[in-house]
Amino acid sequence: MQTLISIIIPTFNSSKTLKNCLESIFAQDFSSYEILIMDSVSTDETLVIANSYTSKYSNIKIYSEKDKGIYDAMNKGMNLAKGDWLFFLGSDDSFYNSEVLSKISKVISNTNKKIVYGNVEIVGNNAWAKNGEVYAGKFTIQKLLNQNICHQAIFYNRIFLKENIGNYNLSYTKSSDWDLNLKCLSKAEFEFTDLIVAKYSVEGFSGNTRDVNLSNDFVNNVTRYFGFSLFNPIINNNSFVFYNDVLKKQKESAYLRYCIGSLGRIIKRIFKKMS
C-alpha cells in the first residue's frame, strides 16, 4: 500500500522528549505513514529510545550521521521519503491528539492544493507566543510576509516540493522553513483546515531566535519569488515587517521615485494631523 504521509523528525540528544513525540504518532487512529528519524549522531539515549520501537513497528526508519544542522537533516529526510506528503515534526513536539492524521488525510486526499496547513497549540512561553495559545489561523500573503506558518502545522505534497521548490536553504540556519513557505506560496495555492495539528514547543531550536541571514535577504527574496517591484503596495507599506529595508532599497535603486513617495507620505501625515 502506498504511504500517504512521511513524518520526518530531526534529532540530536533528544532523549528527554523523543518518546513523547513518537508515542503521539503511534497513538494515531491512522496507519498510512512512515517515520524517518534523522539523527545527528546523538551522544545521549536518543538512538536507544528510537531503536526500541523498531521491533514493534515496521514503519520507522532511523538514520544517524553528521549533518550541517536541522535543515540539512530535514533535506536528507525529504530525499529519502516515500510518502505522497511530507510532514516535519520536532523531536520536542507531538501530535495534538490521536485523530490528527485521519482528519488531515481526508483533507489532503480531497484537494488539488499542494500545501495543506492547520494550527498548532503553543507549549511554553517566548516573546511572541504564550503557553496554550492556538497559532495562527488562516494566512494571506500579507500575513505570511510578516510571520511564518509553523512547520508542525503544514503538510507538503512531496512531488511538488521536489520538482518546483527544492531543498531548504542551509544559509538560513534558524528560519529556512519560512523561506521555503514563501517559495511555495509564490508557485501554488495553500489550503487551510481549522484543525490543531500539533503541540509546538517554543522553547526549542527556533522558538526564541532570529535568523539574521534570512532577515538580510528577505526583501530581495520576496521580490524575486513573487516578481514584485519595490513599490508593490503589498511590501511598500508600514505594516510589512521589513518595510524599512524596502525604503532603503528604493532609495538605492530608484532615488527619484523614492523621493516622490517620501513626499507623498509626508503630505498624508500632515492631512491626517489636520483631520
C-alpha positions as CSV (number, residue, x, y, z in Angstrom):
1,M,0.0,0.0,0.0
2,Q,1.3,3.5,-0.9
3,T,2.4,5.5,2.1
4,L,0.4,8.7,2.3
5,I,2.5,10.7,4.8
6,S,6.2,10.7,5.6
7,I,6.8,12.1,9.1
8,I,10.4,13.5,9.3
9,I,11.9,14.0,12.8
10,P,15.4,15.6,13.1
11,T,17.0,14.6,16.4
12,F,20.1,15.5,18.3
13,N,20.4,14.5,22.0
14,S,16.6,14.4,22.2
15,S,16.2,11.6,24.8
16,K,14.1,13.8,27.1
17,T,11.4,14.4,24.6
18,L,11.6,11.8,21.8
19,K,9.4,9.1,23.5
20,N,6.5,11.5,23.9
21,C,6.8,12.6,20.3
22,L,6.9,9.0,19.0
23,E,4.1,7.9,21.2
24,S,1.8,10.6,19.8
25,I,2.5,9.3,16.4
26,F,1.9,5.6,17.2
27,A,-1.3,6.5,19.0
28,Q,-2.8,7.8,15.7
29,D,-6.0,6.1,14.5
30,F,-4.4,6.0,11.0
31,S,-1.7,3.9,9.7
32,S,-0.6,5.0,6.2
33,Y,2.5,6.8,7.3
34,E,6.3,6.2,7.7
35,I,8.6,7.8,10.3
36,L,12.1,8.9,9.3
37,I,14.3,9.8,12.3
38,M,17.2,11.9,11.0
39,D,19.7,11.8,13.9
40,S,22.9,13.9,14.0
41,V,24.9,11.3,15.9
42,S,23.4,11.8,19.3
43,T,25.5,11.1,22.4
44,D,22.7,10.5,24.8
45,E,19.9,7.8,24.8
46,T,18.2,9.2,21.7
47,L,19.1,6.2,19.5
48,V,18.4,3.7,22.2
49,I,14.9,5.1,22.5
50,A,14.3,5.3,18.8
51,N,15.6,1.7,18.2
52,S,13.3,0.4,20.9
53,Y,10.4,1.0,18.5
54,T,11.8,-0.9,15.5
55,S,11.0,-4.3,16.9
56,K,7.3,-3.3,17.3
57,Y,6.8,-1.2,14.2
58,S,7.9,-1.7,10.7
59,N,7.2,1.8,9.5
60,I,10.0,3.6,11.4
61,K,13.5,4.1,9.9
62,I,16.5,5.6,11.7
63,Y,19.4,7.3,10.1
64,S,22.3,8.6,12.2
65,E,25.1,10.6,10.6
66,K,26.7,14.0,11.0
67,D,24.8,16.8,9.3
68,K,25.1,20.6,8.9
69,G,22.1,21.4,11.1
70,I,18.4,20.8,11.4
71,Y,17.5,21.9,7.9
72,D,20.2,19.6,6.4
73,A,18.6,16.7,8.4
74,M,15.2,17.7,7.0
75,N,16.6,17.8,3.5
76,K,18.0,14.4,3.9
77,G,14.7,13.1,5.2
78,M,12.9,14.7,2.3
79,N,15.1,13.0,-0.2
80,L,14.6,9.6,1.5
81,A,10.8,9.9,2.0
82,K,8.4,7.7,0.1
83,G,5.1,9.2,1.1
84,D,2.9,11.3,-1.1
85,W,3.0,14.1,1.5
86,L,5.7,15.3,3.8
87,F,5.4,16.5,7.4
88,F,8.3,17.8,9.6
89,L,7.9,17.3,13.4
90,G,10.3,18.5,16.0
91,S,11.5,15.9,18.5
92,D,10.2,18.0,21.3
93,D,6.7,18.4,19.7
94,S,3.8,16.0,19.4
95,F,0.5,15.5,17.6
96,Y,-2.4,17.3,19.3
97,N,-4.5,14.1,19.6
98,S,-4.9,10.7,18.1
99,E,-7.2,11.8,15.3
100,V,-4.9,14.3,13.6
101,L,-3.6,12.1,10.8
102,S,-7.0,10.6,10.0
103,K,-8.6,14.0,9.8
104,I,-5.8,15.5,7.7
105,S,-5.7,12.5,5.4
106,K,-9.3,13.3,4.4
107,V,-8.3,16.9,3.6
108,I,-5.2,16.0,1.5
109,S,-7.0,13.2,-0.3
110,N,-9.7,15.6,-1.5
111,T,-7.8,18.6,-2.5
112,N,-5.9,19.8,-5.6
113,K,-3.8,22.1,-3.5
114,K,-0.2,21.3,-3.0
115,I,0.1,22.7,0.5
116,V,-2.3,22.0,3.4
117,Y,-1.9,23.5,6.8
118,G,-3.7,23.9,10.1
119,N,-2.8,25.3,13.6
120,V,-0.6,24.4,16.5
121,E,-1.0,24.7,20.2
122,I,1.9,26.6,21.8
123,V,3.8,24.8,24.6
124,G,5.9,27.2,26.7
125,N,6.4,30.9,26.5
126,N,8.5,33.2,24.4
127,A,8.4,36.8,23.0
128,W,5.7,36.1,20.5
129,A,3.6,33.3,22.0
130,K,2.2,32.2,25.3
131,N,1.6,28.7,26.6
132,G,-1.8,27.3,25.5
133,E,-2.4,29.8,22.7
134,V,-3.5,28.5,19.3
135,Y,-1.3,29.7,16.4
136,A,-2.1,31.1,13.9
137,G,-5.3,30.7,11.7
138,K,-5.6,31.3,8.0
139,F,-2.7,33.0,6.2
140,T,-2.9,35.6,3.4
141,I,0.2,36.6,1.5
142,Q,0.4,39.7,3.7
143,K,0.3,37.6,6.8
144,L,3.0,35.1,5.6
145,L,5.2,38.0,4.8
146,N,5.2,39.1,8.4
147,Q,5.1,35.7,10.2
148,N,5.6,32.1,9.4
149,I,3.4,29.0,9.3
150,C,4.9,26.6,11.8
151,H,6.3,23.5,10.1
152,Q,4.5,21.5,12.7
153,A,1.2,22.6,11.1
154,I,1.9,22.1,7.5
155,F,1.8,19.2,5.0
156,Y,3.7,19.4,1.7
157,N,3.0,17.5,-1.5
158,R,6.3,15.7,-2.0
159,I,6.4,15.7,-5.8
160,F,5.5,19.4,-5.9
161,L,8.3,20.2,-3.4
162,K,10.8,18.1,-5.3
163,E,10.0,19.4,-8.8
164,N,9.2,23.0,-8.1
165,I,10.8,24.2,-4.8
166,G,13.8,22.1,-3.9
167,N,15.5,21.8,-0.5
168,Y,15.7,24.0,2.5
169,N,18.3,26.8,2.1
170,L,21.1,25.9,4.5
171,S,22.2,29.6,4.6
172,Y,19.2,30.2,6.8
173,T,20.0,28.2,9.9
174,K,17.0,29.2,12.1
175,S,14.1,30.1,9.7
176,S,14.7,28.3,6.4
177,D,11.2,26.9,6.7
178,W,9.8,30.5,6.4
179,D,11.8,31.0,3.2
180,L,10.6,27.7,1.8
181,N,7.0,28.5,2.6
182,L,7.3,31.8,0.7
183,K,8.7,29.9,-2.3
184,C,5.8,27.6,-2.1
185,L,3.2,30.3,-1.9
186,S,4.7,32.0,-5.0
187,K,4.0,28.9,-7.0
188,A,0.9,27.3,-5.5
189,E,-2.2,27.9,-3.5
190,F,-2.4,26.7,0.1
191,E,-5.4,25.1,1.7
192,F,-6.2,25.9,5.4
193,T,-8.1,23.5,7.6
194,D,-9.2,24.7,11.0
195,L,-7.5,21.8,12.9
196,I,-4.9,21.8,15.6
197,V,-2.2,19.6,14.2
198,A,0.5,19.6,16.9
199,K,1.7,20.8,20.2
200,Y,4.6,23.0,19.4
201,S,7.3,23.7,22.0
202,V,8.5,27.3,21.5
203,E,11.4,26.6,23.9
204,G,13.2,24.5,21.2
205,F,15.6,25.3,18.4
206,S,13.9,28.3,16.7
207,G,11.4,29.4,19.3
208,N,13.4,32.3,20.7
209,T,15.9,33.1,17.9
210,R,16.2,35.3,14.9
211,D,17.7,34.3,11.6
212,V,20.0,37.2,10.6
213,N,20.8,35.8,7.2
214,L,17.2,35.5,6.2
215,S,16.4,39.0,7.5
216,N,19.2,40.4,5.4
217,D,17.9,38.6,2.3
218,F,14.2,38.8,2.9
219,V,13.2,41.7,0.7
220,N,15.4,40.5,-2.2
221,N,13.9,37.0,-1.9
222,V,10.3,38.2,-1.8
223,T,10.7,40.5,-4.9
224,R,12.4,37.6,-6.7
225,Y,9.9,34.9,-5.7
226,F,6.7,36.9,-6.4
227,G,8.0,39.2,-9.1
228,F,7.2,42.2,-7.0
229,S,8.7,45.6,-7.6
230,L,10.0,47.5,-4.6
231,F,6.9,49.8,-5.0
232,N,4.3,47.0,-4.9
233,P,1.8,48.0,-2.2
234,I,2.0,44.6,-0.6
235,I,5.5,45.4,0.6
236,N,5.6,49.2,0.2
237,N,3.6,49.9,3.3
238,N,4.5,50.2,7.0
239,S,2.6,47.1,8.0
240,F,5.3,45.0,6.3
241,V,7.9,43.9,8.9
242,F,10.8,44.7,6.6
243,Y,9.4,48.0,5.3
244,N,12.5,49.9,6.3
245,D,14.6,47.6,4.2
246,V,12.2,48.3,1.3
247,L,12.6,52.0,1.6
248,K,16.4,51.6,1.8
249,K,16.4,49.6,-1.4
250,Q,14.1,52.1,-3.1
251,K,16.4,54.9,-2.3
252,E,19.4,53.0,-3.6
253,S,17.8,51.8,-6.9
254,A,15.1,54.4,-7.8
255,Y,16.0,57.6,-5.9
256,L,13.6,60.0,-7.7
257,R,10.6,57.7,-7.3
258,Y,11.6,57.2,-3.7
259,C,11.7,60.9,-3.1
260,I,8.3,61.4,-4.7
261,G,6.9,58.6,-2.4
262,S,8.5,60.2,0.6
263,L,6.9,63.5,-0.2
264,G,3.5,61.7,-0.6
265,R,3.9,60.1,2.9
266,I,4.7,63.5,4.4
267,I,1.6,65.1,2.9
268,K,-0.5,62.2,4.1
269,R,0.7,62.6,7.6
270,I,0.0,66.4,7.5
271,F,-3.5,65.8,6.3
272,K,-4.0,63.1,8.9
273,K,-3.0,65.5,11.7
274,M,-5.3,68.2,10.3
275,S,-8.3,66.0,10.1
